[in-house]
Every structure is written in C-alpha cells, then in structure tokens.
C-alpha cells in the first residue's frame, strides 16, 4: 500500500499546482499582453482587409513568421551591402508580407527603390518609375499597417525633400517636371482650398476623393497647413515633404519627431527661396521648370523658426536651429533686396542684426551686405540660387530702365550678364551642365519682361508704359512691336 500511494500523491499534487497555475494565469495574461504590446514585443496585430498572401502567411506560419523574417532580413542586408539590389528588393517584399507591422523593412525597401535601383537606369522615365514606386509603397501600403510610425512618415517626407526636391540626381529636373504636371492636373495653378472644402459640387467632390485615393492627400489637412504655415504651391516637392512631415507629427506618437520638425522648417526655407513656378505661355517651354522665390512665405518661415526654438527641449539642438534661422534671415534680407523691395529688406536686416548680432561685422550697411552676399553666392550658387541672383539683377535693370535711370539700368544689365556667364562657365568646368546649367540669358530676360508687361511683378502702369516704348533697348528684334 505504501509503495503505491506515493506516486498517486505526487500526481495529485502536480495536478493541483497545474490547475492553480492555469487559474492564476487567467488573471495575469491580459496584463502581460498589454505590457508586450506597449513595449513593442507584439509585432503582429490582427490585420483587416489584408491581401490573400498576407492573410495566409499571418495564419499559416504563426510564430515562425518572426524567425523566417529575421533570416530573410539578414540575407537582404548582406545582398544590399554587396550591391545586389534587385535580389534584396525581392526578399524585402517577402518580409513585408511576413511582418507588415515592422516599419524598418518598408523604409529599407523604399530607400532601395528610390536611391539604389533607380540609379541602375540611364533613362529619366525609368528612374522616375522606381522613385514613384518608393512613394507608393510607403504611402499606400506601409502606412496602411503602420499609421503611427514616425519612421515611415519621415522616409516619405525625405524622398520628396531630398530625392525629388534636391539636385543630387541628374534626373532631378525630370522628377520635378513630371510631379508638377501630375499635381497641376489635380490642383490647377492656384486652387482655392476654402472653396474646395465647402463645395458640394459633384466634380469637386470627385476631385477630393481622387486626391485621397490616389495621393493620400486630405483637403482638411492641406487647409490646416495653409492656414498655419503659409501659401504654398502644391505642385512643388517641398510642399509635399511638409505635408507628410505634418501628418506624421499629428499621428505618430514616438520616434524621430525632431526629424519631422526639421523637414518642415528646411522645406519652408527652401520654398521661400524657390517656391514659385514661373509660368510660360509657350507650350514648348512648359517642359522646363523655372523657379522664383515665394517671398510671401518669409514671415511664416521666420515664425516657424521661433516656434521650433521655443519648444525645443534639448539644448544641444539649439545651435542647429539657430544656424538655420540665421541663414534664413540672411537669405530674406538678400532676396528682398535683389527684388527691389528695399524697405522690406531693411526690416529683415534689422531683425538679423538684433537676433544674431555676431553674425555680421559691425557697422556693415545693407548695401555692403548685399554686395558681399552677391559675390559669395555667385561663387557657390547652384542652379536655383544662381537663377534667383540673376533674375534679381535683371529686375533691377528693368526697374531703373522704367524710371529712366539709364546708367544704373545698364550697370545692372552688365552685372546680370556677368553673373550668368560665370555660372555657366563654372558648371561646364565641373561637367555638371546637364543638371545645373541655366536657360539662355535672353530667355531669362524675356520671361521676366513678359511678366512685368502683364502686370505680375508690381511695376506701375506708367513704368510699364515706359518699358513698352523702350523694348528696342532690351530686344532690338522686337523694335517694330
């Protein structure tokens, strides 16, 4: 009896402890699930409306999804390091099907498309196809499963700001042109967002639905951005960089929020410098975009810098913001001076001197500042900056011509032509004419003159009348007109 009772007692005791453990687990499981989710250990939430392949992998593979994804991730990283971008892309696609709530795989895949695979092609259209695919991947797929991921909003905004907006890619002008053309089809040239928001017109409603479906853009968000940050041209990539950084700040709860804020003020500063597309009447010229400053953005950009500086909690980041703010104030002073808004330029010069007293030599006058900046900018200017400098000089030439100060007009005419020649020689010497060269000087002159004669540049009727009588001075071939 004794030898048979001990095993039975042990079994009963073990069973008792198992039952107690299961019972206690009932009270702790919910709390454990919450903690796992809160610290990011639960990587796979139930997916709604998932594609068949994703739904299958989520259910059939179960807990093995993570192991398989880790193996594929390590393999994709090695392929990327060895320059085997297309193979890495295929593996990344599989990883997103296994672990769609893992943001880094989406950003890895989009970066590969936009920056690595696109460069494997010479044709502009082929390159653009991969850049556009990177945007679509993040906007239409990644955000669907990761709507609160700062990382994905950051990457999407960065593609607009850097890949399309900057000039490091030899196809950058094609990217800007094709994007502006697509946006013009939807937005037009100067949309009234207040009217669009209130409209009940079926065509307008269809347009807003198309914007949401095909571009992920919401009119309500656009209106908030316009009201808060200023009047942007929605055909430009910088504006869309601002849009996605703004949406990221509204929706994302953790991660690199400073990066999103930085994209906003960097893009605003860039939009101030070149945020207006110069329109051409001739259809042939519409294939080449030309940019001009959006001077209306100056007070909004200045206010954004002050706001960011006030809200920044990390003192180590102050110097970064201050350097950018200082540069913006110098640009504002200079560009208003170039465009003959001298009184406004003086106000920005005073703000620069007050806010950053050590940024300029003491006793420096506005005229001396403008001349020094002109010489420095001309040496280091890229295509957009050089275009702004030269257009400002041409505008002064036409301004003084219109008020019959012929000597000063000739001085600015000579200066603008010298600036154009120096820039063209510099980019040709650097073998970068294909992406940095400006249009012919006569084209720049004619375009600005046409805008002035149409009343678009602030010249008075009497000044325009004088210019019309002096056309032979600027273009002898049009003397008969």
WOHUMO-V694570 format. One record per helix or strand of 3 or more residues. SS is the DSSP state (h for helix, s for strand). FROM is the first residue (numbers start at 1). LEN is the number of residues. If there is no record, write none. Layout:
ss	from	len
SS	FROM	LEN
SS	FROM	LEN
This chain:
ss	from	len
h	2	37
h	52	9
h	64	18
h	85	14
h	103	18
h	124	22
h	150	15
h	172	16
h	193	6
h	202	14
h	219	11
h	237	15
h	257	18
h	284	4
h	295	17
h	315	24
h	342	14
h	366	15
h	383	20
h	406	24
h	433	4
h	441	13
h	461	9
h	471	4
h	476	3
